[in-house]
Amino acid sequence: MDSTELNQQFAVPGQLHFEDCGPGLPVAHISTTLASARIALYGAHLLSWQPAGQQPVIWLSQAAI
């Protein structure tokens, strides 16, 4: 399922949307008043987590393969 289909079925405006990180690699972007996160749906890898108003606590380097 690509990000367009995921957004049509599961998106929550202002809180949850999906983007394709690459072919067949959708990523969930979650945002609340407390924190934000990015999760790769393939393998459920946490790519980033950042409390609101703070520096990122968990992130995936752009240099990662």
mmJSON file of the N, C-alpha and C atoms, coordinates in Angstrom:
{"data_MODEL":{"atom_site":{
"group_PDB":["ATOM","ATOM","ATOM","ATOM","ATOM","ATOM","ATOM","ATOM","ATOM","ATOM","ATOM","ATOM","ATOM","ATOM","ATOM","ATOM","ATOM","ATOM","ATOM","ATOM","ATOM","ATOM","ATOM","ATOM","ATOM","ATOM","ATOM","ATOM","ATOM","ATOM","ATOM","ATOM","ATOM","ATOM","ATOM","ATOM","ATOM","ATOM","ATOM","ATOM","ATOM","ATOM","ATOM","ATOM","ATOM","ATOM","ATOM","ATOM","ATOM","ATOM","ATOM","ATOM","ATOM","ATOM","ATOM","ATOM","ATOM","ATOM","ATOM","ATOM","ATOM","ATOM","ATOM","ATOM","ATOM","ATOM","ATOM","ATOM","ATOM","ATOM","ATOM","ATOM","ATOM","ATOM","ATOM","ATOM","ATOM","ATOM","ATOM","ATOM","ATOM","ATOM","ATOM","ATOM","ATOM","ATOM","ATOM","ATOM","ATOM","ATOM","ATOM","ATOM","ATOM","ATOM","ATOM","ATOM","ATOM","ATOM","ATOM","ATOM","ATOM","ATOM","ATOM","ATOM","ATOM","ATOM","ATOM","ATOM","ATOM","ATOM","ATOM","ATOM","ATOM","ATOM","ATOM","ATOM","ATOM","ATOM","ATOM","ATOM","ATOM","ATOM","ATOM","ATOM","ATOM","ATOM","ATOM","ATOM","ATOM","ATOM","ATOM","ATOM","ATOM","ATOM","ATOM","ATOM","ATOM","ATOM","ATOM","ATOM","ATOM","ATOM","ATOM","ATOM","ATOM","ATOM","ATOM","ATOM","ATOM","ATOM","ATOM","ATOM","ATOM","ATOM","ATOM","ATOM","ATOM","ATOM","ATOM","ATOM","ATOM","ATOM","ATOM","ATOM","ATOM","ATOM","ATOM","ATOM","ATOM","ATOM","ATOM","ATOM","ATOM","ATOM","ATOM","ATOM","ATOM","ATOM","ATOM","ATOM","ATOM","ATOM","ATOM","ATOM","ATOM","ATOM","ATOM","ATOM","ATOM","ATOM","ATOM","ATOM","ATOM","ATOM","ATOM"],
"id":[1,2,3,4,5,6,7,8,9,10,11,12,13,14,15,16,17,18,19,20,21,22,23,24,25,26,27,28,29,30,31,32,33,34,35,36,37,38,39,40,41,42,43,44,45,46,47,48,49,50,51,52,53,54,55,56,57,58,59,60,61,62,63,64,65,66,67,68,69,70,71,72,73,74,75,76,77,78,79,80,81,82,83,84,85,86,87,88,89,90,91,92,93,94,95,96,97,98,99,100,101,102,103,104,105,106,107,108,109,110,111,112,113,114,115,116,117,118,119,120,121,122,123,124,125,126,127,128,129,130,131,132,133,134,135,136,137,138,139,140,141,142,143,144,145,146,147,148,149,150,151,152,153,154,155,156,157,158,159,160,161,162,163,164,165,166,167,168,169,170,171,172,173,174,175,176,177,178,179,180,181,182,183,184,185,186,187,188,189,190,191,192,193,194,195],
"type_symbol":["N","C","C","N","C","C","N","C","C","N","C","C","N","C","C","N","C","C","N","C","C","N","C","C","N","C","C","N","C","C","N","C","C","N","C","C","N","C","C","N","C","C","N","C","C","N","C","C","N","C","C","N","C","C","N","C","C","N","C","C","N","C","C","N","C","C","N","C","C","N","C","C","N","C","C","N","C","C","N","C","C","N","C","C","N","C","C","N","C","C","N","C","C","N","C","C","N","C","C","N","C","C","N","C","C","N","C","C","N","C","C","N","C","C","N","C","C","N","C","C","N","C","C","N","C","C","N","C","C","N","C","C","N","C","C","N","C","C","N","C","C","N","C","C","N","C","C","N","C","C","N","C","C","N","C","C","N","C","C","N","C","C","N","C","C","N","C","C","N","C","C","N","C","C","N","C","C","N","C","C","N","C","C","N","C","C","N","C","C","N","C","C","N","C","C"],
"label_atom_id":["N","CA","C","N","CA","C","N","CA","C","N","CA","C","N","CA","C","N","CA","C","N","CA","C","N","CA","C","N","CA","C","N","CA","C","N","CA","C","N","CA","C","N","CA","C","N","CA","C","N","CA","C","N","CA","C","N","CA","C","N","CA","C","N","CA","C","N","CA","C","N","CA","C","N","CA","C","N","CA","C","N","CA","C","N","CA","C","N","CA","C","N","CA","C","N","CA","C","N","CA","C","N","CA","C","N","CA","C","N","CA","C","N","CA","C","N","CA","C","N","CA","C","N","CA","C","N","CA","C","N","CA","C","N","CA","C","N","CA","C","N","CA","C","N","CA","C","N","CA","C","N","CA","C","N","CA","C","N","CA","C","N","CA","C","N","CA","C","N","CA","C","N","CA","C","N","CA","C","N","CA","C","N","CA","C","N","CA","C","N","CA","C","N","CA","C","N","CA","C","N","CA","C","N","CA","C","N","CA","C","N","CA","C","N","CA","C","N","CA","C","N","CA","C","N","CA","C"],
"label_alt_id":[null,null,null,null,null,null,null,null,null,null,null,null,null,null,null,null,null,null,null,null,null,null,null,null,null,null,null,null,null,null,null,null,null,null,null,null,null,null,null,null,null,null,null,null,null,null,null,null,null,null,null,null,null,null,null,null,null,null,null,null,null,null,null,null,null,null,null,null,null,null,null,null,null,null,null,null,null,null,null,null,null,null,null,null,null,null,null,null,null,null,null,null,null,null,null,null,null,null,null,null,null,null,null,null,null,null,null,null,null,null,null,null,null,null,null,null,null,null,null,null,null,null,null,null,null,null,null,null,null,null,null,null,null,null,null,null,null,null,null,null,null,null,null,null,null,null,null,null,null,null,null,null,null,null,null,null,null,null,null,null,null,null,null,null,null,null,null,null,null,null,null,null,null,null,null,null,null,null,null,null,null,null,null,null,null,null,null,null,null,null,null,null,null,null,null],
"label_comp_id":["MET","MET","MET","ASP","ASP","ASP","SER","SER","SER","THR","THR","THR","GLU","GLU","GLU","LEU","LEU","LEU","ASN","ASN","ASN","GLN","GLN","GLN","GLN","GLN","GLN","PHE","PHE","PHE","ALA","ALA","ALA","VAL","VAL","VAL","PRO","PRO","PRO","GLY","GLY","GLY","GLN","GLN","GLN","LEU","LEU","LEU","HIS","HIS","HIS","PHE","PHE","PHE","GLU","GLU","GLU","ASP","ASP","ASP","CYS","CYS","CYS","GLY","GLY","GLY","PRO","PRO","PRO","GLY","GLY","GLY","LEU","LEU","LEU","PRO","PRO","PRO","VAL","VAL","VAL","ALA","ALA","ALA","HIS","HIS","HIS","ILE","ILE","ILE","SER","SER","SER","THR","THR","THR","THR","THR","THR","LEU","LEU","LEU","ALA","ALA","ALA","SER","SER","SER","ALA","ALA","ALA","ARG","ARG","ARG","ILE","ILE","ILE","ALA","ALA","ALA","LEU","LEU","LEU","TYR","TYR","TYR","GLY","GLY","GLY","ALA","ALA","ALA","HIS","HIS","HIS","LEU","LEU","LEU","LEU","LEU","LEU","SER","SER","SER","TRP","TRP","TRP","GLN","GLN","GLN","PRO","PRO","PRO","ALA","ALA","ALA","GLY","GLY","GLY","GLN","GLN","GLN","GLN","GLN","GLN","PRO","PRO","PRO","VAL","VAL","VAL","ILE","ILE","ILE","TRP","TRP","TRP","LEU","LEU","LEU","SER","SER","SER","GLN","GLN","GLN","ALA","ALA","ALA","ALA","ALA","ALA","ILE","ILE","ILE"],
"label_asym_id":["A","A","A","A","A","A","A","A","A","A","A","A","A","A","A","A","A","A","A","A","A","A","A","A","A","A","A","A","A","A","A","A","A","A","A","A","A","A","A","A","A","A","A","A","A","A","A","A","A","A","A","A","A","A","A","A","A","A","A","A","A","A","A","A","A","A","A","A","A","A","A","A","A","A","A","A","A","A","A","A","A","A","A","A","A","A","A","A","A","A","A","A","A","A","A","A","A","A","A","A","A","A","A","A","A","A","A","A","A","A","A","A","A","A","A","A","A","A","A","A","A","A","A","A","A","A","A","A","A","A","A","A","A","A","A","A","A","A","A","A","A","A","A","A","A","A","A","A","A","A","A","A","A","A","A","A","A","A","A","A","A","A","A","A","A","A","A","A","A","A","A","A","A","A","A","A","A","A","A","A","A","A","A","A","A","A","A","A","A","A","A","A","A","A","A"],
"label_entity_id":["1","1","1","1","1","1","1","1","1","1","1","1","1","1","1","1","1","1","1","1","1","1","1","1","1","1","1","1","1","1","1","1","1","1","1","1","1","1","1","1","1","1","1","1","1","1","1","1","1","1","1","1","1","1","1","1","1","1","1","1","1","1","1","1","1","1","1","1","1","1","1","1","1","1","1","1","1","1","1","1","1","1","1","1","1","1","1","1","1","1","1","1","1","1","1","1","1","1","1","1","1","1","1","1","1","1","1","1","1","1","1","1","1","1","1","1","1","1","1","1","1","1","1","1","1","1","1","1","1","1","1","1","1","1","1","1","1","1","1","1","1","1","1","1","1","1","1","1","1","1","1","1","1","1","1","1","1","1","1","1","1","1","1","1","1","1","1","1","1","1","1","1","1","1","1","1","1","1","1","1","1","1","1","1","1","1","1","1","1","1","1","1","1","1","1"],
"label_seq_id":[1,1,1,2,2,2,3,3,3,4,4,4,5,5,5,6,6,6,7,7,7,8,8,8,9,9,9,10,10,10,11,11,11,12,12,12,13,13,13,14,14,14,15,15,15,16,16,16,17,17,17,18,18,18,19,19,19,20,20,20,21,21,21,22,22,22,23,23,23,24,24,24,25,25,25,26,26,26,27,27,27,28,28,28,29,29,29,30,30,30,31,31,31,32,32,32,33,33,33,34,34,34,35,35,35,36,36,36,37,37,37,38,38,38,39,39,39,40,40,40,41,41,41,42,42,42,43,43,43,44,44,44,45,45,45,46,46,46,47,47,47,48,48,48,49,49,49,50,50,50,51,51,51,52,52,52,53,53,53,54,54,54,55,55,55,56,56,56,57,57,57,58,58,58,59,59,59,60,60,60,61,61,61,62,62,62,63,63,63,64,64,64,65,65,65],
"pdbx_PDB_ins_code":[null,null,null,null,null,null,null,null,null,null,null,null,null,null,null,null,null,null,null,null,null,null,null,null,null,null,null,null,null,null,null,null,null,null,null,null,null,null,null,null,null,null,null,null,null,null,null,null,null,null,null,null,null,null,null,null,null,null,null,null,null,null,null,null,null,null,null,null,null,null,null,null,null,null,null,null,null,null,null,null,null,null,null,null,null,null,null,null,null,null,null,null,null,null,null,null,null,null,null,null,null,null,null,null,null,null,null,null,null,null,null,null,null,null,null,null,null,null,null,null,null,null,null,null,null,null,null,null,null,null,null,null,null,null,null,null,null,null,null,null,null,null,null,null,null,null,null,null,null,null,null,null,null,null,null,null,null,null,null,null,null,null,null,null,null,null,null,null,null,null,null,null,null,null,null,null,null,null,null,null,null,null,null,null,null,null,null,null,null,null,null,null,null,null,null],
"Cartn_x":[0.851,0.0,0.903,0.618,1.451,0.872,1.6,1.213,-0.125,-0.46,-1.755,-2.899,-2.81,-3.848,-3.885,-2.703,-2.648,-3.281,-2.981,-3.556,-5.068,-5.565,-7.013,-7.718,-7.091,-7.742,-7.465,-6.257,-5.85,-5.39,-5.189,-4.668,-5.609,-5.009,-5.747,-5.192,-5.989,-5.475,-4.778,-3.562,-2.788,-2.097,-2.324,-1.73,-1.015,-1.541,-0.953,-1.089,0.053,0.038,1.196,1.141,2.114,2.819,4.103,4.893,5.712,6.015,6.881,8.329,9.108,10.529,11.327,10.743,11.323,10.268,10.542,9.549,9.181,7.911,7.445,7.874,8.306,8.772,7.999,6.747,5.976,6.446,6.368,6.753,5.565,5.243,4.182,4.794,4.172,4.572,3.484,3.847,2.896,3.275,2.279,2.549,1.424,1.806,0.846,1.379,0.665,1.144,2.337,2.563,3.665,4.931,4.793,5.977,5.625,6.676,6.494,7.423,7.022,7.821,7.632,8.619,8.551,8.851,7.963,8.095,7.983,9.004,8.952,8.003,7.032,6.07,6.698,7.661,8.362,9.354,9.068,9.938,9.653,8.72,8.345,9.553,10.47,11.659,11.324,11.705,11.553,12.683,12.331,13.327,13.646,12.661,12.907,11.84,12.226,11.297,11.803,10.904,11.295,10.174,10.469,9.48,9.238,8.039,7.697,8.615,9.166,10.009,11.406,11.767,13.075,13.881,15.139,15.979,15.548,15.82,15.488,16.185,15.473,16.019,16.534,15.757,16.123,16.001,17.01,16.957,17.824,17.539,18.315,19.175,20.459,21.38,21.053,21.206,21.021,22.072,23.184,24.248,23.973,22.935,22.616,22.172,22.571,22.173,21.047],
"Cartn_y":[-1.169,0.0,1.24,2.196,3.4,4.482,5.576,6.621,7.268,7.338,7.917,7.097,5.782,4.899,4.937,4.939,5.005,6.291,7.416,8.69,8.71,8.119,8.078,7.279,6.198,5.319,5.668,6.158,6.248,7.62,8.583,9.884,10.569,11.286,12.102,13.521,14.432,15.768,16.412,16.893,17.564,16.634,15.312,14.382,13.199,12.678,11.505,11.611,11.496,11.379,10.485,10.049,9.11,9.71,9.395,9.799,8.598,8.535,7.478,7.927,7.141,7.416,6.874,5.978,5.343,4.418,3.776,2.865,1.746,1.693,0.655,0.846,2.075,2.34,3.504,3.285,4.355,4.639,5.904,6.355,7.091,6.759,7.451,8.64,9.799,11.003,11.279,11.213,11.401,12.664,13.503,14.748,15.031,15.29,15.684,16.935,17.434,18.605,18.262,16.99,16.566,16.174,15.602,15.111,14.808,14.537,14.085,12.905,12.073,10.89,10.516,9.793,9.2,7.713,6.894,5.439,4.819,4.029,3.298,2.114,1.998,0.911,-0.438,-0.467,-1.706,-1.968,-2.926,-3.247,-2.451,-1.491,-0.673,-0.016,0.509,1.176,2.611,2.988,4.358,5.181,6.144,6.963,8.238,8.775,9.982,10.122,10.782,11.126,12.4,13.38,14.681,15.237,15.452,16.113,17.536,18.016,19.368,20.406,21.279,22.357,21.932,20.684,20.164,19.71,19.383,18.808,17.356,16.809,15.409,14.488,13.48,12.502,11.292,10.875,9.742,10.219,9.901,10.242,9.266,9.171,8.333,9.25,9.04,9.864,9.806,10.913,10.951,10.083,9.802,8.989,7.487,7.122,5.703,5.068,3.842,3.116,2.162],
"Cartn_z":[0.0,0.0,0.0,-0.866,-0.913,-0.006,0.121,1.062,0.71,-0.563,-0.96,-0.391,-0.553,-0.019,1.502,2.122,3.588,4.099,3.451,3.883,3.719,2.634,2.418,3.503,3.961,4.93,6.386,6.681,8.082,8.566,7.684,8.114,9.106,10.027,10.991,10.816,10.247,9.951,11.148,10.901,11.935,12.917,12.797,13.755,13.11,12.023,11.391,9.884,9.191,7.739,7.311,6.065,5.542,4.336,4.199,3.04,2.596,1.301,0.792,0.934,1.641,1.842,0.66,-0.087,-1.261,-1.818,-2.943,-3.514,-2.525,-2.162,-1.242,0.198,0.557,1.928,2.549,2.938,3.556,4.99,5.359,6.695,7.306,8.551,9.291,10.021,9.87,10.596,11.626,12.899,13.994,14.739,15.017,15.723,16.714,17.963,18.99,19.665,20.629,21.362,22.232,22.502,23.373,22.633,21.426,20.709,19.258,18.476,17.099,16.843,15.868,15.555,14.098,13.57,12.236,12.387,11.83,11.947,10.558,10.186,8.925,9.105,8.224,8.367,8.045,7.169,6.866,7.988,8.839,9.966,11.219,11.148,12.304,12.969,12.16,12.695,13.086,14.301,14.757,14.146,13.3,12.614,13.37,14.083,14.879,15.951,17.034,18.11,18.752,18.888,19.416,20.29,21.584,22.443,21.935,22.099,21.653,22.298,21.486,21.983,22.402,22.143,22.562,21.342,21.591,20.554,20.323,19.13,18.881,19.885,20.349,21.278,20.491,19.501,18.648,17.195,16.396,14.982,14.205,12.936,12.044,11.197,11.194,10.435,8.938,8.255,6.803,6.108,6.791,6.22,6.356,7.092,7.291,5.993,5.79,4.581,4.942],
"occupancy":[1.0,1.0,1.0,1.0,1.0,1.0,1.0,1.0,1.0,1.0,1.0,1.0,1.0,1.0,1.0,1.0,1.0,1.0,1.0,1.0,1.0,1.0,1.0,1.0,1.0,1.0,1.0,1.0,1.0,1.0,1.0,1.0,1.0,1.0,1.0,1.0,1.0,1.0,1.0,1.0,1.0,1.0,1.0,1.0,1.0,1.0,1.0,1.0,1.0,1.0,1.0,1.0,1.0,1.0,1.0,1.0,1.0,1.0,1.0,1.0,1.0,1.0,1.0,1.0,1.0,1.0,1.0,1.0,1.0,1.0,1.0,1.0,1.0,1.0,1.0,1.0,1.0,1.0,1.0,1.0,1.0,1.0,1.0,1.0,1.0,1.0,1.0,1.0,1.0,1.0,1.0,1.0,1.0,1.0,1.0,1.0,1.0,1.0,1.0,1.0,1.0,1.0,1.0,1.0,1.0,1.0,1.0,1.0,1.0,1.0,1.0,1.0,1.0,1.0,1.0,1.0,1.0,1.0,1.0,1.0,1.0,1.0,1.0,1.0,1.0,1.0,1.0,1.0,1.0,1.0,1.0,1.0,1.0,1.0,1.0,1.0,1.0,1.0,1.0,1.0,1.0,1.0,1.0,1.0,1.0,1.0,1.0,1.0,1.0,1.0,1.0,1.0,1.0,1.0,1.0,1.0,1.0,1.0,1.0,1.0,1.0,1.0,1.0,1.0,1.0,1.0,1.0,1.0,1.0,1.0,1.0,1.0,1.0,1.0,1.0,1.0,1.0,1.0,1.0,1.0,1.0,1.0,1.0,1.0,1.0,1.0,1.0,1.0,1.0,1.0,1.0,1.0,1.0,1.0,1.0],
"B_iso_or_equiv":[0.0,0.0,0.0,0.0,0.0,0.0,0.0,0.0,0.0,0.0,0.0,0.0,0.0,0.0,0.0,0.0,0.0,0.0,0.0,0.0,0.0,0.0,0.0,0.0,0.0,0.0,0.0,0.0,0.0,0.0,0.0,0.0,0.0,0.0,0.0,0.0,0.0,0.0,0.0,0.0,0.0,0.0,0.0,0.0,0.0,0.0,0.0,0.0,0.0,0.0,0.0,0.0,0.0,0.0,0.0,0.0,0.0,0.0,0.0,0.0,0.0,0.0,0.0,0.0,0.0,0.0,0.0,0.0,0.0,0.0,0.0,0.0,0.0,0.0,0.0,0.0,0.0,0.0,0.0,0.0,0.0,0.0,0.0,0.0,0.0,0.0,0.0,0.0,0.0,0.0,0.0,0.0,0.0,0.0,0.0,0.0,0.0,0.0,0.0,0.0,0.0,0.0,0.0,0.0,0.0,0.0,0.0,0.0,0.0,0.0,0.0,0.0,0.0,0.0,0.0,0.0,0.0,0.0,0.0,0.0,0.0,0.0,0.0,0.0,0.0,0.0,0.0,0.0,0.0,0.0,0.0,0.0,0.0,0.0,0.0,0.0,0.0,0.0,0.0,0.0,0.0,0.0,0.0,0.0,0.0,0.0,0.0,0.0,0.0,0.0,0.0,0.0,0.0,0.0,0.0,0.0,0.0,0.0,0.0,0.0,0.0,0.0,0.0,0.0,0.0,0.0,0.0,0.0,0.0,0.0,0.0,0.0,0.0,0.0,0.0,0.0,0.0,0.0,0.0,0.0,0.0,0.0,0.0,0.0,0.0,0.0,0.0,0.0,0.0,0.0,0.0,0.0,0.0,0.0,0.0],
"pdbx_formal_charge":[null,null,null,null,null,null,null,null,null,null,null,null,null,null,null,null,null,null,null,null,null,null,null,null,null,null,null,null,null,null,null,null,null,null,null,null,null,null,null,null,null,null,null,null,null,null,null,null,null,null,null,null,null,null,null,null,null,null,null,null,null,null,null,null,null,null,null,null,null,null,null,null,null,null,null,null,null,null,null,null,null,null,null,null,null,null,null,null,null,null,null,null,null,null,null,null,null,null,null,null,null,null,null,null,null,null,null,null,null,null,null,null,null,null,null,null,null,null,null,null,null,null,null,null,null,null,null,null,null,null,null,null,null,null,null,null,null,null,null,null,null,null,null,null,null,null,null,null,null,null,null,null,null,null,null,null,null,null,null,null,null,null,null,null,null,null,null,null,null,null,null,null,null,null,null,null,null,null,null,null,null,null,null,null,null,null,null,null,null,null,null,null,null,null,null],
"auth_seq_id":[1,1,1,2,2,2,3,3,3,4,4,4,5,5,5,6,6,6,7,7,7,8,8,8,9,9,9,10,10,10,11,11,11,12,12,12,13,13,13,14,14,14,15,15,15,16,16,16,17,17,17,18,18,18,19,19,19,20,20,20,21,21,21,22,22,22,23,23,23,24,24,24,25,25,25,26,26,26,27,27,27,28,28,28,29,29,29,30,30,30,31,31,31,32,32,32,33,33,33,34,34,34,35,35,35,36,36,36,37,37,37,38,38,38,39,39,39,40,40,40,41,41,41,42,42,42,43,43,43,44,44,44,45,45,45,46,46,46,47,47,47,48,48,48,49,49,49,50,50,50,51,51,51,52,52,52,53,53,53,54,54,54,55,55,55,56,56,56,57,57,57,58,58,58,59,59,59,60,60,60,61,61,61,62,62,62,63,63,63,64,64,64,65,65,65],
"auth_comp_id":["MET","MET","MET","ASP","ASP","ASP","SER","SER","SER","THR","THR","THR","GLU","GLU","GLU","LEU","LEU","LEU","ASN","ASN","ASN","GLN","GLN","GLN","GLN","GLN","GLN","PHE","PHE","PHE","ALA","ALA","ALA","VAL","VAL","VAL","PRO","PRO","PRO","GLY","GLY","GLY","GLN","GLN","GLN","LEU","LEU","LEU","HIS","HIS","HIS","PHE","PHE","PHE","GLU","GLU","GLU","ASP","ASP","ASP","CYS","CYS","CYS","GLY","GLY","GLY","PRO","PRO","PRO","GLY","GLY","GLY","LEU","LEU","LEU","PRO","PRO","PRO","VAL","VAL","VAL","ALA","ALA","ALA","HIS","HIS","HIS","ILE","ILE","ILE","SER","SER","SER","THR","THR","THR","THR","THR","THR","LEU","LEU","LEU","ALA","ALA","ALA","SER","SER","SER","ALA","ALA","ALA","ARG","ARG","ARG","ILE","ILE","ILE","ALA","ALA","ALA","LEU","LEU","LEU","TYR","TYR","TYR","GLY","GLY","GLY","ALA","ALA","ALA","HIS","HIS","HIS","LEU","LEU","LEU","LEU","LEU","LEU","SER","SER","SER","TRP","TRP","TRP","GLN","GLN","GLN","PRO","PRO","PRO","ALA","ALA","ALA","GLY","GLY","GLY","GLN","GLN","GLN","GLN","GLN","GLN","PRO","PRO","PRO","VAL","VAL","VAL","ILE","ILE","ILE","TRP","TRP","TRP","LEU","LEU","LEU","SER","SER","SER","GLN","GLN","GLN","ALA","ALA","ALA","ALA","ALA","ALA","ILE","ILE","ILE"],
"auth_asym_id":["A","A","A","A","A","A","A","A","A","A","A","A","A","A","A","A","A","A","A","A","A","A","A","A","A","A","A","A","A","A","A","A","A","A","A","A","A","A","A","A","A","A","A","A","A","A","A","A","A","A","A","A","A","A","A","A","A","A","A","A","A","A","A","A","A","A","A","A","A","A","A","A","A","A","A","A","A","A","A","A","A","A","A","A","A","A","A","A","A","A","A","A","A","A","A","A","A","A","A","A","A","A","A","A","A","A","A","A","A","A","A","A","A","A","A","A","A","A","A","A","A","A","A","A","A","A","A","A","A","A","A","A","A","A","A","A","A","A","A","A","A","A","A","A","A","A","A","A","A","A","A","A","A","A","A","A","A","A","A","A","A","A","A","A","A","A","A","A","A","A","A","A","A","A","A","A","A","A","A","A","A","A","A","A","A","A","A","A","A","A","A","A","A","A","A"],
"auth_atom_id":["N","CA","C","N","CA","C","N","CA","C","N","CA","C","N","CA","C","N","CA","C","N","CA","C","N","CA","C","N","CA","C","N","CA","C","N","CA","C","N","CA","C","N","CA","C","N","CA","C","N","CA","C","N","CA","C","N","CA","C","N","CA","C","N","CA","C","N","CA","C","N","CA","C","N","CA","C","N","CA","C","N","CA","C","N","CA","C","N","CA","C","N","CA","C","N","CA","C","N","CA","C","N","CA","C","N","CA","C","N","CA","C","N","CA","C","N","CA","C","N","CA","C","N","CA","C","N","CA","C","N","CA","C","N","CA","C","N","CA","C","N","CA","C","N","CA","C","N","CA","C","N","CA","C","N","CA","C","N","CA","C","N","CA","C","N","CA","C","N","CA","C","N","CA","C","N","CA","C","N","CA","C","N","CA","C","N","CA","C","N","CA","C","N","CA","C","N","CA","C","N","CA","C","N","CA","C","N","CA","C","N","CA","C","N","CA","C","N","CA","C","N","CA","C","N","CA","C"],
"pdbx_PDB_model_num":[1,1,1,1,1,1,1,1,1,1,1,1,1,1,1,1,1,1,1,1,1,1,1,1,1,1,1,1,1,1,1,1,1,1,1,1,1,1,1,1,1,1,1,1,1,1,1,1,1,1,1,1,1,1,1,1,1,1,1,1,1,1,1,1,1,1,1,1,1,1,1,1,1,1,1,1,1,1,1,1,1,1,1,1,1,1,1,1,1,1,1,1,1,1,1,1,1,1,1,1,1,1,1,1,1,1,1,1,1,1,1,1,1,1,1,1,1,1,1,1,1,1,1,1,1,1,1,1,1,1,1,1,1,1,1,1,1,1,1,1,1,1,1,1,1,1,1,1,1,1,1,1,1,1,1,1,1,1,1,1,1,1,1,1,1,1,1,1,1,1,1,1,1,1,1,1,1,1,1,1,1,1,1,1,1,1,1,1,1,1,1,1,1,1,1]
}}}
